[in-house]
Amino acid sequence: DAEESPNSHKTDTSLPGGDVLMLIEHVKQEYKKKRFSSSGLAGAFREPGPNQGREEYLNAVEALYDLIYFLGEVFVQFHRISDGLGDYGMIRVSPWLHPFLDALIEKVARLKASLEGLREAVDNELVLAKAKGRKVKKPVPTEYMTGRAHAAVERAIVSKDCHSMLLLQTLEELKARSAPERLPHVIEGVSNACKSLQDVLASQQFRARVGDAFPSVQPLDAPAAPVAPAAILGKKEQQKALTDSPEFVERVD
């Protein structure tokens, strides 16, 4: 049997995206049976037996699928909380956010490692082989295709400001900004801003400029207790905890 991916034993087509994982497993079986005619692979990666290029390619596809799910289905919910409650909201849900960010960072690192392995395989089998005068098995990419591929890899994982490094940096910054120890500082900043705003709205200078139609400024009532994550997200029957969903658990493992 073909080597299984870390998640292959859990694949369930009833789950969102389960068909994608089944397709990846199907392609692995097709490669094992030496069915490469419609694979789109270069000739060097159509050889029977273990092949680093094919393995890294499929690993990268699966890691990319995980990232798409994490960003498109899970991270967007945290973004909604951030839009409504800013840093305060993200700090309040940090017990959920930080483990998720750790999982997301691991997926980015896995994708980067797979792309680096694929790049090494392509260089060895196509670029270096041609430079050393070895015969390169057909089909081979055109010069235009090769140039585009190198440019894409450069942007994704090679350059100093490549996409993978920028994404990892952004995730680490988000983790730092949502650290629970920042909560007193954030609350103090909001409190000071409200007090300053109240003083300005009640000042004679503001009243003289705004006119008598502006209502009297009433003190803002402080909340009786800190807002719990459940209150931020809404009623339980209306909001499902993403971290308990089968799809999320499957992609994290």
C-alpha positions as semicolon CSV with decimal commas, in nm:
position;residue;x (nm);y (nm);z (nm)
1;D;0,000;0,000;0,000
2;A;0,103;0,359;-0,055
3;E;0,238;0,545;0,243
4;E;-0,045;0,713;0,429
5;S;-0,052;1,081;0,518
6;P;-0,089;1,177;0,888
7;N;-0,460;1,237;0,830
8;S;-0,549;0,965;0,579
9;H;-0,692;0,725;0,837
10;K;-0,939;0,990;0,946
11;T;-1,063;1,097;0,603
12;D;-1,442;1,119;0,593
13;T;-1,611;1,236;0,274
14;S;-1,911;1,351;0,480
15;L;-1,694;1,626;0,626
16;P;-1,630;1,952;0,437
17;G;-1,323;1,900;0,221
18;G;-1,320;1,523;0,274
19;D;-1,341;1,475;-0,101
20;V;-1,018;1,673;-0,143
21;L;-0,832;1,439;0,089
22;M;-0,979;1,140;-0,092
23;L;-0,852;1,284;-0,421
24;I;-0,502;1,316;-0,275
25;E;-0,511;0,952;-0,169
26;H;-0,640;0,856;-0,515
27;V;-0,351;1,036;-0,682
28;K;-0,105;0,854;-0,457
29;Q;-0,251;0,522;-0,568
30;E;-0,236;0,628;-0,933
31;Y;0,131;0,717;-0,893
32;K;0,198;0,379;-0,733
33;K;0,035;0,208;-1,033
34;K;0,265;0,408;-1,267
35;R;-0,025;0,598;-1,423
36;F;0,143;0,927;-1,512
37;S;0,001;1,004;-1,857
38;S;-0,237;1,274;-1,730
39;S;-0,038;1,371;-1,419
40;G;0,129;1,681;-1,563
41;L;0,458;1,569;-1,409
42;A;0,791;1,619;-1,582
43;G;0,954;1,303;-1,711
44;A;1,204;1,286;-1,424
45;F;0,916;1,249;-1,177
46;R;0,742;0,968;-1,366
47;E;0,996;0,705;-1,270
48;P;0,860;0,401;-1,080
49;G;0,939;0,357;-0,713
50;P;0,986;0,620;-0,442
51;N;1,031;0,969;-0,579
52;Q;1,110;1,272;-0,365
53;G;0,954;1,517;-0,607
54;R;0,616;1,338;-0,614
55;E;0,609;1,292;-0,237
56;E;0,693;1,654;-0,161
57;Y;0,440;1,773;-0,419
58;L;0,154;1,580;-0,257
59;N;0,267;1,680;0,091
60;A;0,258;2,044;-0,019
61;V;-0,091;2,005;-0,166
62;E;-0,224;1,858;0,159
63;A;-0,054;2,123;0,373
64;L;-0,195;2,395;0,146
65;Y;-0,544;2,249;0,182
66;D;-0,506;2,257;0,561
67;L;-0,404;2,624;0,544
68;I;-0,697;2,713;0,320
69;Y;-0,937;2,552;0,565
70;F;-0,775;2,711;0,872
71;L;-0,775;3,060;0,720
72;G;-1,107;3,044;0,538
73;E;-1,320;2,864;0,797
74;V;-1,158;2,922;1,138
75;F;-0,937;3,232;1,132
76;V;-1,214;3,438;0,976
77;Q;-1,424;3,385;1,292
78;F;-1,148;3,530;1,508
79;H;-1,131;3,818;1,261
80;R;-1,499;3,890;1,320
81;I;-1,435;3,915;1,693
82;S;-1,139;4,144;1,631
83;D;-1,351;4,368;1,407
84;G;-1,610;4,407;1,682
85;L;-1,398;4,419;1,996
86;G;-1,042;4,489;1,882
87;D;-0,749;4,386;2,101
88;Y;-0,979;4,338;2,399
89;G;-1,182;4,075;2,215
90;M;-0,875;3,887;2,097
91;I;-0,726;3,884;2,446
92;R;-1,050;3,749;2,589
93;V;-1,051;3,458;2,343
94;S;-0,674;3,397;2,368
95;P;-0,731;3,053;2,531
96;W;-0,877;2,952;2,192
97;L;-0,670;3,178;1,970
98;H;-0,320;3,086;2,087
99;P;-0,350;2,706;2,040
100;F;-0,503;2,773;1,701
101;L;-0,217;3,006;1,604
102;D;0,034;2,740;1,713
103;A;-0,142;2,488;1,487
104;L;-0,149;2,740;1,202
105;I;0,221;2,817;1,242
106;E;0,296;2,444;1,230
107;K;0,099;2,410;0,906
108;V;0,287;2,702;0,747
109;A;0,619;2,544;0,849
110;R;0,508;2,209;0,704
111;L;0,411;2,370;0,374
112;K;0,740;2,559;0,359
113;A;0,939;2,240;0,424
114;S;0,748;2,052;0,152
115;L;0,805;2,331;-0,101
116;E;1,175;2,342;-0,013
117;G;1,197;1,966;-0,070
118;L;1,013;1,999;-0,400
119;R;1,241;2,282;-0,509
120;E;1,548;2,071;-0,427
121;A;1,410;1,776;-0,626
122;V;1,330;1,994;-0,928
123;D;1,675;2,154;-0,922
124;N;1,848;1,816;-0,901
125;E;1,645;1,645;-1,172
126;L;1,600;1,930;-1,418
127;V;1,828;2,229;-1,361
128;L;2,149;2,065;-1,237
129;A;2,108;1,761;-1,461
130;K;2,090;1,984;-1,768
131;A;2,383;2,196;-1,649
132;K;2,598;1,882;-1,604
133;G;2,510;1,756;-1,948
134;R;2,298;1,466;-1,833
135;K;2,002;1,361;-2,042
136;V;1,678;1,495;-1,898
137;K;1,381;1,267;-1,947
138;K;1,085;1,408;-2,136
139;P;0,843;1,572;-2,106
140;V;1,034;1,874;-1,978
141;P;0,907;2,224;-1,896
142;T;0,971;2,508;-2,136
143;E;1,207;2,791;-2,048
144;Y;0,905;3,013;-1,985
145;M;0,750;2,759;-1,748
146;T;1,082;2,714;-1,568
147;G;1,122;3,089;-1,521
148;R;0,773;3,128;-1,380
149;A;0,826;2,836;-1,142
150;H;1,149;2,979;-1,006
151;A;0,990;3,321;-0,960
152;A;0,695;3,167;-0,772
153;V;0,922;2,966;-0,540
154;E;1,136;3,275;-0,479
155;R;0,830;3,471;-0,367
156;A;0,691;3,186;-0,159
157;I;0,987;3,053;0,042
158;V;1,326;3,186;-0,072
159;S;1,351;3,566;-0,062
160;K;1,409;3,760;0,258
161;D;1,052;3,892;0,256
162;C;0,895;3,575;0,113
163;H;0,529;3,501;0,174
164;S;0,589;3,222;0,425
165;M;0,815;3,437;0,645
166;L;0,576;3,733;0,633
167;L;0,285;3,510;0,731
168;L;0,478;3,356;1,021
169;Q;0,583;3,702;1,138
170;T;0,222;3,826;1,127
171;L;0,098;3,527;1,326
172;E;0,365;3,577;1,593
173;E;0,274;3,946;1,619
174;L;-0,094;3,857;1,660
175;K;-0,003;3,613;1,934
176;A;0,194;3,883;2,117
177;R;-0,082;4,144;2,083
178;S;-0,342;3,904;2,222
179;A;-0,133;3,796;2,523
180;P;-0,349;3,789;2,841
181;E;-0,097;4,004;3,030
182;R;-0,186;4,294;2,798
183;L;-0,546;4,302;2,923
184;P;-0,489;4,552;3,212
185;H;-0,303;4,785;2,973
186;V;-0,580;4,764;2,712
187;I;-0,855;4,824;2,971
188;E;-0,662;5,119;3,116
189;G;-0,618;5,270;2,770
190;V;-0,990;5,238;2,691
191;S;-1,082;5,380;3,032
192;N;-0,851;5,679;2,988
193;A;-0,987;5,745;2,639
194;C;-1,347;5,736;2,766
195;K;-1,265;5,972;3,052
196;S;-1,090;6,217;2,817
197;L;-1,379;6,199;2,571
198;Q;-1,633;6,262;2,846
199;D;-1,438;6,566;2,964
200;V;-1,419;6,706;2,611
201;L;-1,790;6,649;2,538
202;A;-1,883;6,822;2,865
203;S;-1,645;7,117;2,819
204;Q;-1,772;7,472;2,760
205;Q;-1,561;7,501;2,446
206;F;-1,726;7,195;2,288
207;R;-2,072;7,314;2,395
208;A;-2,008;7,654;2,242
209;R;-1,911;7,496;1,911
210;V;-2,177;7,221;1,889
211;G;-2,485;7,419;1,995
212;D;-2,772;7,357;2,236
213;A;-2,921;7,072;2,035
214;F;-2,645;6,835;2,147
215;P;-2,770;6,613;2,437
216;S;-2,620;6,621;2,784
217;V;-2,332;6,382;2,833
218;Q;-2,413;6,095;3,070
219;P;-2,138;5,886;3,237
220;L;-2,083;5,549;3,077
221;D;-2,177;5,258;3,299
222;A;-1,889;5,017;3,355
223;P;-1,972;4,648;3,296
224;A;-2,057;4,455;3,609
225;A;-1,822;4,170;3,517
226;P;-1,565;4,089;3,251
227;V;-1,710;3,972;2,923
228;A;-1,670;3,596;2,887
229;P;-1,579;3,440;2,552
230;A;-1,926;3,283;2,530
231;A;-2,083;3,627;2,561
232;I;-1,856;3,762;2,290
233;L;-1,954;3,490;2,046
234;G;-2,327;3,496;2,118
235;K;-2,578;3,235;2,225
236;K;-2,462;2,875;2,225
237;E;-2,745;2,765;2,000
238;Q;-2,641;3,029;1,745
239;Q;-2,262;2,989;1,750
240;K;-2,075;2,658;1,728
241;A;-1,733;2,631;1,887
242;L;-1,501;2,577;1,593
243;T;-1,239;2,405;1,804
244;D;-1,485;2,120;1,874
245;S;-1,578;2,059;1,510
246;P;-1,464;1,724;1,362
247;E;-1,311;1,901;1,061
248;F;-1,096;2,128;1,281
249;V;-0,978;1,838;1,500
250;E;-0,891;1,632;1,190
251;R;-0,680;1,904;1,029
252;V;-0,492;1,986;1,355
253;D;-0,388;1,624;1,419
